[in-house]
Amino acid sequence: DKSQHEDRRMSAFYAVAFTDHVEVIADGAVYTDDGTVVDIRAKLWASEYAPLAVTGRGNTAVVEGFATVIRMFSACGTFDGTVAAVSNMLDARQSIGVPEHCEIVIAGVSDLF
């Protein structure tokens, strides 16, 4: 049901940057606005092409949509190239906005290191 899906939220993540890698964890809980846990699932997506992972919190569908697009952009093979492509996409979408606010973390190591 679409209305139930729109009410689902992703909650917590934690990322720590080191000089040569980034460590990221996510809680796995998906819950409704009243705090009811409705699902436990992976909420951290690694790229097959570039040294990066994506997670976020907010509306489940919006976070998963952004993660999918970011992973598609990562086919360029580099962290910096992926971030540049995401930045360009966000600039282009600025006047459109997103269906709902969310926070996205792209964790990785710059190609410059």
C-alpha positions in Angstrom: 0.0 0.0 0.0 1.5 3.3 -1.1 0.4 5.3 2.0 2.0 2.8 4.3 5.2 2.8 2.3 5.4 6.6 2.4 5.2 6.6 6.2 8.2 4.3 6.6 11.4 5.8 7.9 15.0 4.8 8.0 16.7 5.9 11.2 20.3 5.8 12.2 23.8 5.5 10.7 27.3 6.3 11.9 30.4 6.9 9.8 34.0 7.4 10.8 36.6 8.6 8.3 40.2 7.4 8.6 43.1 8.4 6.3 42.8 5.3 4.1 39.2 4.1 4.6 35.8 4.8 6.0 33.8 2.7 8.3 30.0 2.9 8.3 27.3 1.2 10.2 23.5 1.4 10.0 20.9 0.2 12.5 18.7 -1.8 10.1 15.4 -0.6 11.6 12.6 0.7 9.4 9.8 2.3 11.4 6.6 4.4 11.1 6.3 7.9 12.4 4.9 6.7 15.7 8.1 4.7 16.3 6.7 1.2 15.5 9.4 -1.0 13.9 7.9 -2.5 10.8 11.0 -4.1 9.2 14.6 -5.0 9.7 16.8 -4.8 6.6 20.1 -3.9 5.2 20.4 -0.1 4.9 23.9 0.2 3.6 24.6 -0.3 -0.1 28.2 -0.8 -1.4 29.1 0.1 -5.0 30.3 -2.7 -7.2 32.4 -0.2 -9.2 33.9 2.4 -7.0 35.3 2.4 -3.4 32.1 3.8 -1.8 29.0 2.9 0.2 25.7 4.7 0.6 23.3 5.0 3.5 20.8 7.5 4.7 17.8 8.2 6.9 14.3 9.5 6.1 11.6 8.2 3.9 12.5 4.6 2.9 11.6 5.0 -0.8 13.4 8.3 -1.1 16.6 7.0 0.6 16.6 3.7 -1.4 15.9 5.7 -4.6 18.9 8.0 -4.0 21.1 5.0 -3.1 20.2 3.2 -6.3 21.0 6.3 -8.4 24.3 6.9 -6.6 25.3 3.3 -7.2 24.5 3.7 -10.9 26.6 6.8 -11.1 29.5 4.9 -9.4 29.8 2.8 -12.6 32.3 5.6 -13.6 34.6 3.6 -11.4 35.8 6.4 -9.0 34.7 8.0 -5.8 35.4 11.5 -7.0 33.6 10.9 -10.3 30.6 9.6 -8.5 30.4 12.6 -6.2 30.7 15.0 -9.1 27.9 13.2 -11.0 25.7 13.3 -7.9 26.4 17.0 -7.4 25.5 17.7 -11.0 22.2 15.7 -10.6 21.3 17.6 -7.4 22.1 20.9 -9.1 19.8 20.0 -11.9 17.0 18.8 -9.5 17.2 21.8 -7.2 14.2 23.5 -8.7 12.2 20.2 -8.7 13.1 19.1 -5.2 12.5 15.6 -3.7 9.3 13.9 -2.6 10.4 14.2 1.0 13.4 15.3 3.1 16.1 12.8 3.7 19.8 12.6 4.7 22.2 10.7 2.5 25.8 9.7 3.3 28.2 8.7 0.5 31.2 7.2 2.3 34.4 6.5 0.4 38.0 7.5 -0.2 38.9 10.2 -2.6 40.8 9.2 -5.7 43.3 11.9 -4.8 44.7 9.9 -1.9 
